[in-house]
Amino acid sequence: MFHAASSLVPSPRSPQNQNDQHDQSRDRSVERPSPRPAAKRDAFFDNAKYLAIVLVAVGHSWEPLKGDSRVLQAAYMLVYAFHMPAFIVISGFFSRSFDGSPGRLKRLVTGVAVPYVVFESAYPLFKRVVDHDPQAAITLLDPYYLTWFLCALFIWRLTTPIWKMVRYPLPLALVMAMLASLTPNLGSDLDLQRVLQFLPYFVLGLCLKPEHFRTVRRRSVRIAAVPVFAFSLAFCWWAVPRMDTGWLYHRASAQELGLPWWVGPAMQLALFGCSLLLTACFFSWVPGRTMWFTALGAGTLCGYLLHGFLIKAADYRGWFDHAALHRPLGEIAVTVAIAAAVTLLCTPPVRRVFRFVMEPKMAWAFRRDAAALARERETRERQETREGRETREGQEMREARRAKAEA
């Protein structure tokens, strides 16, 4: 801003010098490309990511408490019906630019694969120490607790070029999710059940455009979302004794849940429709302006990966067994506490502390791209040539002025 302002201040130089300087700056502006403006973050998406991660943490804190309250069980089912689908849709939307280039593959490794390896090892070690369980195994093939999302995101993003190439990506992803739900022998390696059953939400995000999010944020949609959520909560209250919450986790087939095979595909379609409706209603309530928590949307990975240690510590130590926490006031207190904790974990100071894990540079681990090296060398040579030419032109101008002054 100060550079722009200073350029508007008239110079005390003579008119002839001003014209010479103007001609030089015009020539340089032709040679030198204008800098690309920095991309501005959209407050809506940061708000949505923050609110979604708070719901994820709150849902995890409700799990050990919900057995004593039908209302809490209904709220738990409602939150689990859309909180991860919403987060995955946003992840897919921001994966649209992934093209498999070396730079994006490096960021995928450093931003997803490395945190997965670190936290997939850290959670079992944490269980060994805090829960005194020396048998807790460290394995990279069977995601532990919430690390499944990093594993799934790595696979989804790697396949992004394929989904961008096929003609009907969303129907194809739905078919794959339906087939996974009737395949009990799929195995637990890399949590493929979840990878495939949540796949349609990621592909949907790839297919969306900014105007689709603007559509669901209209005032009419926000008003319609109120009765939709109210009816959904009432339906969940009715479904508590009638529906297995295992369907909401998307990690088991119909046969593993004790139902005929054909129920799996039917439930996948029904859950996709319900989750999509609730996700749209959730997005309609997300504010589009900058809020006090908007900046926290950039730290949701920290909040997601770190809040699990708080939940697991409370579980291992038996803190959730206190009778006071199983009463309404106790449940509210736990909800507020975990929401405040995950908010703190998304703050910039925490991000800076854990940047070496969440966003490692790791330049030593990758080869330099030959094309990038060639571009850097060409840019450097062009800059040296330009600086040499400017030096010669300046020297010629000084000599011309000196000769004119002597004459």
C-alpha positions in Angstrom: 0.0 0.0 0.0 2.8 2.4 0.9 4.6 1.7 -2.4 1.4 2.5 -4.3 0.9 5.7 -2.4 4.4 6.9 -2.9 4.2 6.4 -6.7 1.4 9.1 -6.7 3.7 11.7 -5.1 5.1 14.1 -7.8 8.9 14.0 -8.1 10.9 17.2 -7.7 12.9 16.4 -10.8 12.9 18.5 -13.9 10.3 17.8 -16.7 13.0 16.4 -19.0 14.2 13.9 -16.3 10.6 13.0 -15.6 10.0 12.2 -19.3 13.2 10.1 -19.4 12.2 8.2 -16.3 8.7 7.7 -17.7 10.1 6.3 -20.9 12.4 3.9 -19.0 9.6 2.7 -16.7 7.4 2.1 -19.7 10.0 0.0 -21.4 10.6 -2.0 -18.3 6.9 -2.6 -17.9 6.8 -4.1 -21.3 9.7 -6.4 -20.6 8.7 -7.4 -17.1 5.4 -9.3 -16.7 3.0 -7.9 -14.1 3.0 -9.8 -10.9 0.1 -12.2 -10.4 -2.3 -11.0 -7.6 -2.3 -13.1 -4.5 -5.2 -15.5 -4.3 -7.8 -14.3 -1.7 -9.2 -16.9 0.6 -13.0 -17.3 0.5 -14.4 -16.7 4.0 -17.3 -19.0 3.3 -15.2 -22.1 2.9 -13.0 -21.3 5.9 -16.1 -20.8 8.0 -17.5 -24.1 6.7 -14.4 -26.0 7.4 -14.1 -24.7 10.9 -17.8 -25.4 11.8 -17.5 -28.9 10.3 -14.4 -29.7 12.3 -16.1 -28.5 15.4 -19.1 -30.9 14.7 -16.6 -33.7 14.1 -15.0 -33.2 17.5 -18.4 -32.8 19.2 -19.6 -36.0 17.7 -16.5 -37.8 19.0 -17.2 -36.5 22.5 -20.8 -37.6 22.4 -20.0 -41.2 21.5 -19.1 -42.4 25.0 -22.1 -40.4 26.5 -24.9 -41.1 24.2 -26.0 -44.4 25.6 -28.0 -42.8 28.5 -29.9 -40.2 26.5 -32.2 -40.8 23.5 -32.1 -37.1 22.6 -28.3 -37.2 22.5 -28.4 -40.3 20.4 -30.7 -38.6 18.0 -28.4 -35.5 17.8 -25.4 -37.8 17.3 -27.1 -39.5 14.4 -28.1 -36.2 12.9 -24.6 -34.8 13.1 -23.0 -38.0 11.7 -25.4 -37.9 8.8 -23.7 -34.8 7.3 -20.6 -33.6 9.1 -18.1 -35.8 7.3 -20.0 -35.6 4.0 -19.8 -31.8 4.2 -16.1 -31.9 5.0 -15.4 -34.3 2.2 -17.4 -32.3 -0.4 -15.2 -29.2 0.5 -12.1 -31.4 0.1 -13.2 -32.5 -3.3 -14.0 -29.0 -4.4 -10.5 -27.8 -3.5 -9.0 -30.9 -5.2 -10.3 -29.8 -8.7 -6.9 -28.4 -9.7 -5.0 -31.6 -8.9 -3.5 -32.8 -12.1 -0.7 -35.2 -11.0 2.0 -32.7 -11.7 5.3 -33.1 -9.7 4.6 -30.0 -7.6 1.1 -31.1 -6.6 2.3 -34.7 -5.9 5.0 -33.3 -3.6 2.3 -31.3 -1.7 0.1 -34.4 -1.5 3.0 -36.3 0.0 4.0 -33.6 2.5 0.5 -32.5 3.4 -1.3 -35.8 3.5 1.0 -38.9 3.4 3.5 -37.6 6.0 0.9 -36.6 8.6 -0.8 -39.9 8.0 2.4 -41.9 8.8 3.2 -39.7 11.8 -0.2 -39.8 13.4 -0.9 -43.4 12.5 2.2 -44.2 14.5 1.5 -41.7 17.3 -2.0 -42.8 18.2 -1.0 -46.5 19.0 2.1 -45.2 20.9 -0.2 -42.8 22.8 -2.5 -45.8 23.7 0.5 -47.8 24.9 1.6 -45.0 27.3 -1.7 -43.6 28.5 -3.8 -46.8 28.4 -0.9 -49.0 29.5 -1.6 -51.3 26.5 1.7 -52.7 25.2 -0.2 -54.7 22.6 -1.3 -51.6 20.6 0.1 -52.3 17.2 1.6 -49.8 14.8 0.5 -50.5 11.3 0.2 -48.3 8.3 -2.3 -50.6 6.5 -5.1 -50.4 9.1 -5.9 -46.7 9.9 -6.3 -46.0 13.5 -9.3 -44.0 14.8 -9.5 -40.8 12.7 -6.5 -41.2 10.5 -8.6 -43.0 8.0 -9.5 -39.6 6.5 -5.9 -38.9 5.5 -5.6 -42.3 3.9 -8.9 -41.8 2.0 -8.0 -38.3 0.9 -4.6 -39.5 -0.4 -6.4 -42.1 -2.6 -9.2 -39.8 -3.7 -6.8 -37.1 -4.7 -4.6 -39.5 -6.6 -7.6 -40.6 -8.6 -8.8 -37.0 -9.3 -7.5 -37.0 -12.9 -9.6 -40.1 -13.7 -12.8 -38.6 -12.3 -12.2 -35.4 -14.3 -11.7 -37.5 -17.4 -14.8 -39.8 -17.3 -18.1 -38.7 -18.6 -20.4 -39.6 -15.7 -18.2 -39.4 -12.6 -20.8 -39.1 -9.9 -23.0 -42.1 -11.0 -19.9 -44.2 -11.4 -18.8 -43.3 -7.8 -22.2 -44.1 -6.5 -22.1 -47.5 -8.2 -18.7 -48.2 -6.6 -20.0 -47.2 -3.2 -23.1 -49.5 -3.6 -20.9 -52.4 -4.7 -18.6 -51.9 -1.7 -21.6 -52.0 0.7 -22.4 -55.6 -0.4 -18.8 -56.8 -0.3 -18.0 -58.2 3.2 -14.6 -59.6 2.1 -13.2 -56.2 1.1 -11.0 -56.3 4.1 -9.8 -53.6 6.4 -6.6 -52.7 4.6 -6.4 -48.9 4.1 -10.1 -48.8 5.3 -11.2 -49.4 1.8 -14.9 -49.7 2.9 -14.8 -46.1 4.0 -12.7 -45.0 1.1 -15.3 -46.3 -1.4 -18.5 -45.6 0.5 -17.5 -41.9 1.1 -16.2 -41.6 -2.5 -19.4 -40.1 -4.0 -19.1 -37.0 -1.7 -15.5 -36.3 -2.9 -16.5 -36.8 -6.5 -19.5 -34.5 -6.0 -17.1 -31.8 -4.7 -15.0 -32.2 -7.8 -18.1 -31.6 -9.9 -19.3 -28.5 -8.1 -18.7 -25.0 -9.1 -18.7 -21.8 -6.9 -22.2 -20.9 -8.2 -23.6 -24.1 -6.7 -22.5 -23.0 -3.2 -24.0 -19.5 -3.8 -27.3 -21.2 -4.7 -27.6 -23.0 -1.4 -26.8 -19.8 0.5 -29.9 -18.0 -0.7 -32.3 -16.7 2.0 -35.0 -19.1 0.9 -32.8 -22.1 1.4 -31.7 -20.9 4.8 -35.4 -20.6 5.8 -36.2 -24.0 4.4 -33.3 -25.6 6.3 -35.0 -24.9 9.6 -37.9 -27.4 9.2 -35.6 -29.8 7.4 -33.3 -30.0 10.4 -36.2 -30.1 12.8 -37.8 -33.0 10.9 -34.5 -34.8 10.6 -33.9 -34.6 14.3 -37.4 -35.9 15.0 -36.8 -38.7 12.5 -33.4 -39.6 14.2 -35.2 -39.7 17.6 -37.6 -42.2 16.1 -34.8 -44.2 14.4 -32.6 -44.5 17.5 -34.0 -48.0 18.5 -34.7 -49.0 14.9 -31.5 -48.2 13.0 -27.9 -49.3 13.4 -25.6 -46.3 13.6 -23.0 -48.4 11.9 -24.5 -47.3 8.6 -23.4 -43.7 9.3 -19.8 -44.7 9.7 -19.6 -46.2 6.2 -17.1 -48.8 7.3 -19.1 -52.1 7.1 -21.1 -54.0 4.5 -24.7 -55.0 4.9 -23.8 -58.6 5.7 -21.4 -57.4 8.5 -24.3 -55.4 10.0 -26.5 -58.6 9.9 -28.7 -57.7 7.0 -29.3 -59.1 3.5 -26.9 -58.0 0.8 -29.5 -56.0 -1.1 -30.0 -53.6 1.8 -26.4 -52.3 1.3 -27.0 -50.6 -2.1 -30.4 -49.3 -1.0 -29.0 -47.8 2.1 -26.2 -46.2 0.2 -28.6 -44.4 -2.1 -30.9 -43.4 0.8 -28.0 -42.1 2.9 -26.4 -40.2 0.0 -29.7 -38.4 -0.6 -30.3 -37.6 3.1 -26.7 -36.6 3.7 -26.7 -34.4 0.6 -29.9 -32.6 1.7 -28.5 -32.0 5.2 -25.2 -30.9 3.8 -26.9 -28.3 1.6 -28.8 -27.1 4.7 -25.6 -26.9 6.7 -23.9 -24.8 3.9 -26.9 -22.5 3.8 -26.3 -21.6 7.4 -22.6 -21.0 7.1 -21.9 -17.3 7.0 -20.2 -15.9 3.9 -18.6 -12.9 5.6 -15.5 -12.8 7.7 -16.2 -13.9 11.3 -14.0 -14.2 14.4 -13.4 -17.8 13.6 -12.8 -17.4 9.8 -9.0 -17.5 10.2 -9.3 -20.8 12.0 -10.5 -22.5 8.9 -6.9 -22.7 7.7 -6.0 -24.8 10.7 -8.6 -27.5 10.6 -6.1 -30.3 9.9 -4.4 -29.5 13.2 -7.8 -29.5 15.0 -8.8 -32.7 13.4 -5.7 -34.7 14.1 -4.9 -33.3 17.6 -8.4 -33.4 19.2 -8.4 -37.2 19.0 -5.7 -37.3 21.7 -8.0 -35.4 24.0 -10.9 -37.7 23.4 -8.7 -40.8 23.7 -7.1 -39.6 26.9 -10.4 -39.0 28.5 -11.6 -42.4 27.4 -8.5 -44.2 28.6 -8.5 -42.5 31.9 -12.2 -43.2 32.5 -13.2 -39.5 32.7 -16.4 -40.1 30.6 -17.5 -42.6 33.3 -18.3 -39.9 35.8 -22.1 -39.8 36.5 -22.2 -36.0 36.3 -21.2 -36.1 32.7 -24.2 -38.4 31.8 -26.7 -35.7 32.8 -27.9 -32.9 30.6 -25.7 -30.3 32.1 -22.7 -32.6 32.0 -23.3 -33.4 28.3 -23.6 -29.7 27.6 -20.3 -29.0 29.5 -18.5 -31.7 27.5 -19.8 -30.3 24.3 -18.7 -26.7 25.1 -15.3 -28.0 26.4 -14.4 -30.0 23.3 -15.7 -27.2 21.0 -13.4 -24.8 22.8 -10.5 -27.2 22.7 -10.7 -27.9 19.0 -11.0 -24.1 18.4 -7.8 -23.6 20.3 -6.1 -26.4 18.3 -6.9 -24.5 15.0 -5.2 -21.3 16.1 -2.1 -20.0 14.3 0.3 -20.6 17.3 -0.6 -24.3 17.4 -0.3 -24.5 13.6 3.2 -23.0 13.8 4.2 -25.5 16.5 3.1 -28.5 14.5 4.0 -27.2 11.0 7.0 -29.6 10.9 4.5 -32.4 10.9 1.5 -30.9 9.1 3.3 -28.9 6.5 6.9 -30.2 6.3 9.1 -28.7 3.6 11.1 -31.9 2.9 13.0 -30.4 -0.1 15.8 -32.9 0.7 13.4 -35.8 -0.2 12.6 -34.8 -3.8 14.5 -34.3 -6.9 14.4 -30.9 -8.5 12.1 -30.8 -11.5 14.2 -30.5 -14.7 11.6 -28.1 -16.3 11.5 -26.0 -13.2 15.3 -25.8 -13.2 15.3 -24.8 -16.8 12.7 -22.0 -16.2 14.7 -20.7 -13.2 17.9 -20.6 -15.3 16.1 -18.9 -18.1 14.6 -16.3 -15.7 18.0 -15.7 -14.1 19.7 -15.2 -17.5 16.9 -12.9 -18.6 17.2 -10.8 -15.4 21.0 -10.6 -15.8 20.6 -9.5 -19.4 18.0 -6.9 -18.4 20.1 -5.5 -15.6 23.2 -5.3 -17.9 21.2 -3.4 -20.5 19.8 -1.0 -17.9 23.3 -0.4 -16.6 24.6 0.4 -20.1 21.6 2.6 -20.9 22.1 4.5 -17.6 25.8 5.0 -18.3 25.1 6.3 -21.8 22.5 8.7 -20.4 24.9 10.0 -17.8 27.6 10.6 -20.5 25.1 12.3 -22.7 24.0 14.7 -19.9 27.7 15.4 -19.0 28.5 16.2 -22.6 25.5 18.4 -22.9 26.5 20.2 -19.7 30.0 20.8 -20.9 28.7 22.1 -24.3 
